[in-house]
Amino acid sequence: MARRVIALMGLPYYNEDGVAGEAGIKPGHLVSGVTTLLLNDGDPAARTFACERDEMGDDIDTAYAVDDAVKVGSFTPGQRVYAWLASGQNVAIGAFLEPGSNGLLIAFGSGIRIARALEAVDATAGDTRIRAEVY
């Protein structure tokens, strides 16, 4: 069943204080910044994900353009998110995830665990969405 929202469980704190500082930010990407948002490049501090602008008629497949106001959800442990898993990753249910580059999650290696996979996902063919619980 296809998911149509980024926040799957829990109510993250939403804000629209920042604008996209680069092209390619899609709902479900891990983002960093306050006034200018960029795809997270491995920073484990924030558990902030770009969310869909449903109030504007956009869905989870609508990317943000440069200078668009980005709806960001700040997630806390236990909340669930429909995030992006990086190409080349293959994770099992319960596997820990950490921030990779370009706003994507990767299988936990030696970084900081920020999420746990709620489903087995094989992303060897390309970036793939994954249901995850924020850790």
Beta strands, then each sheet from edge to edge (+ up, - down):
strand 1: 7-9
strand 2: 13-15
strand 3: 19-20
strand 4: 31-32
strand 5: 36-39
strand 6: 48-50
strand 7: 72-74
strand 8: 80-85
strand 9: 90-91
strand 10: 96-99
strand 11: 105-107
strand 12: 115-117
strand 13: 121-122
strand 14: 128-134
sheet 1: 1+ 8- 14+ 12- 10+ 11-
sheet 2: 2+ 7- 6+
sheet 3: 3+ 5+ 4-
sheet 4: 9+ 13-
end
